[in-house]
């Protein structure tokens, strides 16, 4: 009986360790997806901000001259 309990405990410990690894991989994939989305989105934002600052600079330059 004691051997069976030991075997069951070892199986449960092994299952717990496997779940932890899977969770870690899932979190890493989610973080990578968020980082990729941020990089792609920042390119669009940077272009839009550059256009806005160029427009404002041109207007200021027209008032000064």
Helices and strands as residue ranges (DSSP letters): H 2-64
